[in-house]
């Protein structure tokens, strides 16, 4: 009498049922972010001197200078950005800094634009007058 061997696939399926999963329960359990991760840039409008070096040196042309309360400030299009951080490295006043924020998924393209806002110090000065 000849024995029929169980196909290899069925053996693998049966053994996988009892193994622990390899994945995290994202988004409920956040993964540990590795050091040096290049996330979304953070813009500090009070430090910006309107030099335009960030827009000039951006290889993806993801930064354009727009006028905000009489001052040119960078508008960063995160949907075009390649996160090379040349803008962060070239900013003479550290108006653009790095972060590890990586959750940028969106169904709205407008939410992927990092828009400059009026610096808080300017807003307080005009309110007090």
C-alpha positions as a Markdown table, in Angstrom:
| # | Residue | x | y | z |
|---|---|---|---|---|
| 1 | Unk | 0.0 | 0.0 | 0.0 |
| 2 | Unk | 1.3 | 3.4 | -1.0 |
| 3 | Unk | 1.2 | 6.4 | 1.4 |
| 4 | Unk | 0.2 | 9.7 | 0.0 |
| 5 | Unk | 2.4 | 12.6 | 1.3 |
| 6 | Unk | 0.7 | 15.8 | 2.4 |
| 7 | Unk | 1.5 | 18.6 | 0.1 |
| 8 | Unk | 4.2 | 21.0 | 1.4 |
| 9 | Unk | 1.8 | 24.0 | 1.2 |
| 10 | Unk | -0.6 | 22.5 | 3.6 |
| 11 | Unk | 2.2 | 21.8 | 6.1 |
| 12 | Unk | 3.3 | 25.4 | 5.9 |
| 13 | Unk | -0.2 | 26.7 | 6.4 |
| 14 | Unk | -0.7 | 24.5 | 9.4 |
| 15 | Unk | 2.5 | 25.7 | 11.0 |
| 16 | Unk | 1.9 | 29.4 | 10.3 |
| 17 | Unk | -1.4 | 29.3 | 12.2 |
| 18 | Unk | 0.4 | 28.9 | 15.5 |
| 19 | Unk | 3.2 | 31.4 | 14.8 |
| 20 | Unk | 3.3 | 35.0 | 16.2 |
| 21 | Unk | 2.6 | 37.6 | 13.5 |
| 22 | Unk | 5.6 | 39.6 | 12.2 |
| 23 | Unk | 3.7 | 42.9 | 11.8 |
| 24 | Unk | 2.8 | 45.6 | 14.3 |
| 25 | Unk | -0.7 | 46.5 | 15.0 |
| 26 | Unk | -0.3 | 49.9 | 13.2 |
| 27 | Unk | -1.8 | 52.5 | 13.7 |
| 28 | Unk | -2.6 | 51.4 | 17.2 |
| 29 | Unk | 1.0 | 50.5 | 18.0 |
| 30 | Unk | 3.4 | 53.0 | 16.6 |
| 31 | Unk | 6.8 | 51.7 | 15.4 |
| 32 | Unk | 10.0 | 53.0 | 16.9 |
| 33 | Unk | 11.3 | 55.7 | 14.5 |
| 34 | Unk | 14.9 | 55.1 | 13.5 |
| 35 | Unk | 17.4 | 57.9 | 14.3 |
| 36 | Unk | 18.0 | 60.1 | 11.3 |
| 37 | Unk | 14.6 | 59.5 | 9.7 |
| 38 | Unk | 13.8 | 62.4 | 7.3 |
| 39 | Unk | 10.3 | 63.4 | 8.0 |
| 40 | Unk | 8.3 | 66.5 | 7.2 |
| 41 | Unk | 10.2 | 69.8 | 7.6 |
| 42 | Unk | 9.2 | 72.2 | 10.4 |
| 43 | Unk | 9.0 | 75.9 | 9.4 |
| 44 | Unk | 9.7 | 78.7 | 11.9 |
| 45 | Unk | 8.4 | 81.9 | 10.3 |
| 46 | Unk | 9.9 | 84.2 | 13.0 |
| 47 | Unk | 13.4 | 83.0 | 11.9 |
| 48 | Unk | 12.9 | 83.4 | 8.2 |
| 49 | Unk | 14.8 | 86.3 | 6.5 |
| 50 | Unk | 13.2 | 85.8 | 3.0 |
| 51 | Unk | 16.5 | 84.9 | 1.4 |
| 52 | Unk | 15.0 | 82.3 | -0.9 |
| 53 | Unk | 17.9 | 79.9 | -0.7 |
| 54 | Unk | 15.6 | 77.0 | 0.2 |
| 55 | Unk | 13.5 | 77.5 | -3.0 |
| 56 | Unk | 16.6 | 78.1 | -5.2 |
| 57 | Unk | 18.5 | 75.0 | -4.1 |
| 58 | Unk | 15.5 | 72.6 | -4.0 |
| 59 | Unk | 16.3 | 69.8 | -6.6 |
| 60 | Unk | 12.6 | 68.8 | -6.8 |
| 61 | Unk | 11.4 | 72.4 | -7.1 |
| 62 | Unk | 9.0 | 71.7 | -4.3 |
| 63 | Unk | 9.4 | 75.1 | -2.7 |
| 64 | Unk | 8.1 | 78.4 | -3.9 |
| 65 | Unk | 8.4 | 81.8 | -2.3 |
| 66 | Unk | 5.0 | 83.4 | -1.5 |
| 67 | Unk | 4.2 | 86.7 | 0.1 |
| 68 | Unk | 2.8 | 86.6 | 3.7 |
| 69 | Unk | 2.1 | 89.9 | 5.4 |
| 70 | Unk | 4.6 | 91.8 | 3.2 |
| 71 | Unk | 7.4 | 89.2 | 3.5 |
| 72 | Unk | 8.4 | 86.4 | 1.2 |
| 73 | Unk | 8.2 | 83.0 | 2.8 |
| 74 | Unk | 8.6 | 79.4 | 1.6 |
| 75 | Unk | 5.5 | 77.3 | 0.6 |
| 76 | Unk | 6.6 | 73.7 | 0.6 |
| 77 | Unk | 4.7 | 71.2 | -1.6 |
| 78 | Unk | 5.2 | 67.9 | 0.3 |
| 79 | Unk | 3.7 | 65.9 | -2.5 |
| 80 | Unk | 6.7 | 66.9 | -4.7 |
| 81 | Unk | 9.3 | 67.0 | -1.9 |
| 82 | Unk | 11.9 | 64.2 | -2.0 |
| 83 | Unk | 13.0 | 64.9 | 1.6 |
| 84 | Unk | 16.6 | 65.4 | 0.7 |
| 85 | Unk | 16.8 | 68.2 | 3.4 |
| 86 | Unk | 19.0 | 70.5 | 1.3 |
| 87 | Unk | 16.6 | 73.3 | 2.3 |
| 88 | Unk | 17.2 | 72.5 | 6.0 |
| 89 | Unk | 21.0 | 72.4 | 5.5 |
| 90 | Unk | 21.2 | 75.7 | 3.4 |
| 91 | Unk | 18.9 | 77.8 | 5.6 |
| 92 | Unk | 21.2 | 80.4 | 7.2 |
| 93 | Unk | 18.8 | 81.1 | 10.2 |
| 94 | Unk | 17.5 | 77.6 | 10.8 |
| 95 | Unk | 14.0 | 78.6 | 9.7 |
| 96 | Unk | 13.5 | 75.1 | 8.3 |
| 97 | Unk | 14.3 | 72.3 | 10.7 |
| 98 | Unk | 14.1 | 68.5 | 10.5 |
| 99 | Unk | 11.5 | 66.2 | 12.2 |
| 100 | Unk | 10.7 | 62.6 | 12.3 |
| 101 | Unk | 7.0 | 63.0 | 11.5 |
| 102 | Unk | 6.3 | 60.6 | 8.6 |
| 103 | Unk | 2.6 | 60.1 | 8.6 |
| 104 | Unk | 1.7 | 62.2 | 5.5 |
| 105 | Unk | -0.9 | 60.1 | 3.9 |
| 106 | Unk | -3.9 | 62.2 | 2.7 |
| 107 | Unk | -6.8 | 62.1 | 0.3 |
| 108 | Unk | -6.6 | 65.9 | -0.1 |
| 109 | Unk | -3.7 | 67.3 | -2.0 |
| 110 | Unk | -4.1 | 70.7 | -0.4 |
| 111 | Unk | -3.2 | 69.2 | 3.0 |
| 112 | Unk | 0.2 | 68.3 | 1.6 |
| 113 | Unk | 1.2 | 72.0 | 1.3 |
| 114 | Unk | 3.2 | 73.3 | 4.2 |
| 115 | Unk | 1.9 | 76.9 | 4.2 |
| 116 | Unk | 3.8 | 79.7 | 5.9 |
| 117 | Unk | 1.9 | 81.7 | 8.4 |
| 118 | Unk | 2.4 | 85.1 | 9.9 |
| 119 | Unk | 5.0 | 85.0 | 12.7 |
| 120 | Unk | 3.5 | 85.1 | 16.2 |
| 121 | Unk | 5.8 | 88.0 | 17.2 |
| 122 | Unk | 4.4 | 90.2 | 14.3 |
| 123 | Unk | 0.8 | 89.3 | 15.2 |
| 124 | Unk | 1.3 | 90.3 | 18.9 |
| 125 | Unk | 2.9 | 93.6 | 17.9 |
| 126 | Unk | 0.0 | 94.6 | 15.6 |
| 127 | Unk | -2.6 | 93.6 | 18.2 |
| 128 | Unk | -1.0 | 95.8 | 20.9 |
| 129 | Unk | -1.0 | 99.0 | 18.8 |
